[in-house]
Amino acid sequence: MDRQHKPRSCMSVIVPTLLVKHCAKTASRRAWLAALPSAIQTLRQRWSLTLGAPYEHYVSCSWVAPAILANKRRAILKIGMPHMEGEQESEGLRFWDGRATVRLLQWDPLENAMLLERCEPGTPLLSIPETEQDVIVTTILKRLWMKPPGQTFRPLSALIAYWKQQACKSADSWSDAALTTEGLRVLTAMAWEPTEGFLLATDLHSGNVLSAQREPWLMIDPKPFVGDRAYDLTQHLFNCELRLQSNPHEFIRRLADLAEVDYRRVQMWLFGRAAAEPRDSWHNDWKLELARRLSV
């Protein structure tokens, strides 16, 4: 979250401004925000929690606060707004069961709420040099890539179909229609290819990895889908914007080698996302220029 954002009060509950902004986009999210104070009170009583002030930085899709349980254990209360990408976060954490991730202690699907293991000291991975981040991110990803049983999780094609629908809603605003159309074609084609069926985090980057005691670093905030492992490198690449703009092919090659996945597939996923994933503005977007460079 932008450190300049200031929290707002919502019926005596402090809510980060960026979360308020995202909730304003749909009726279901506005209703969720209105019901948030009641949900917090219900969960506080049900799980016997003493809550601290909610976190303000890097919080955009959930209300998150430190909590102390009746047995004095320190935890995190997280209540998620309606959000397609994160719908199966709880199931993912249950599946991984603390393997490179925070542990899920309690779960209330009706409130979309989780009580989570607290990372301490909780310093974000983004506090260390990016080249060191590369090693840690890819190490975590390789530990997470496991095959879940049956049809427990949604396929990556469901996420791509949702993104395509959202992007097409703003087709009149596309600044390079040919490029975005090609990006959607590539994303759709790759998403429907047969895969080995590994569970992906899909949103693993240095802001979603915190220092901890049980392990040096633990992932938070997964958005699980089953699909191509090469896709899972794209978010970290995007979050290292300067390096990606400076020498995209070299950076992609480095990350692909560290993760032991196919470089060309990472490049194609990155091209598709840069050219066509939904965004607030399609003009003067550095990702579109990146897509042009990757298409050569």
Stockholm file with secondary structure:
# STOCKHOLM 1.0

chainA/1-296         MDRQHKPRSCMSVIVPTLLVKHCAKTASRRAWLAALPSAIQTLRQRWSLTLGAPYEHYVSCSWVAPAILANKRRAILKIGMPHMEGEQESEGLRFWDGRATVRLLQWDPLENAMLLERCEPGTPLLSIPETEQDVIVTTILKRLWMKPPGQTFRPLSALIAYWKQQACKSADSWSDAALTTEGLRVLTAMAWEPTEGFLLATDLHSGNVLSAQREPWLMIDPKPFVGDRAYDLTQHLFNCELRLQSNPHEFIRRLADLAEVDYRRVQMWLFGRAAAEPRDSWHNDWKLELARRLSV
#=GR chainA/1-296 SS CCTTCCCEEETTEEECHHHHHHHTTSHHHHHHHHHHHHHHHHHHHHTTCEECCCCCTTCSSEEEEEEECTTCCEEEEEEECSCGGGTTHHHHHHHHTTSSBCCEEEEETTTTEEEEECCSSCCBGGGSCHHHHHHHHHHHHHHHCCCCSTTCSCBHHHHHHHHHHHHHHTGGGCSCHHHHHHHHHHHHHHHTSCCCCEEECSCCCGGGEEECSSSSEEECCCCCEEECGGGGGHHHHHHSHHHHHHCHHHHHHHHHHHHTSCHHHHHHHHHHHHHHSCCSCCSSCHHHHHHHHHTC
#=GC SS_cons         CCTTCCCEEETTEEECHHHHHHHTTSHHHHHHHHHHHHHHHHHHHHTTCEECCCCCTTCSSEEEEEEECTTCCEEEEEEECSCGGGTTHHHHHHHHTTSSBCCEEEEETTTTEEEEECCSSCCBGGGSCHHHHHHHHHHHHHHHCCCCSTTCSCBHHHHHHHHHHHHHHTGGGCSCHHHHHHHHHHHHHHHTSCCCCEEECSCCCGGGEEECSSSSEEECCCCCEEECGGGGGHHHHHHSHHHHHHCHHHHHHHHHHHHTSCHHHHHHHHHHHHHHSCCSCCSSCHHHHHHHHHTC
//
